[in-house]
Amino acid sequence: MIFNYLLTYLNQAKNKLRLNNDVMAGDHNDGNPVERVVSAARLIPKHRIAIISNTGHGCFLENFPATWASIFPFLKK
């Protein structure tokens, strides 16, 4: 339900999103499977997606080094 609301919002706002966006997810997230996250990311202009392996919803807590390695280049831009 929340995901459907997010998709509706992204469809309405996609022309207003001007900044680069970093979309991140764990590959073992049962609530938001990788396919769903990729579908949502495609609706966001200028997106960059990172799937963190062997993590669920809490990427930061479960594999901080891999998460940071993904975020750091995005922040440097």
Secondary structure, DSSP 8 states (H G I E B T S, - for coil): -HHHHHHHHHHHHTTT--S-EEEEEETT-SSS-HHHHHHHHHTSTTEEEEEETT--S-HHHH-HHHHHHHHHHHHH-
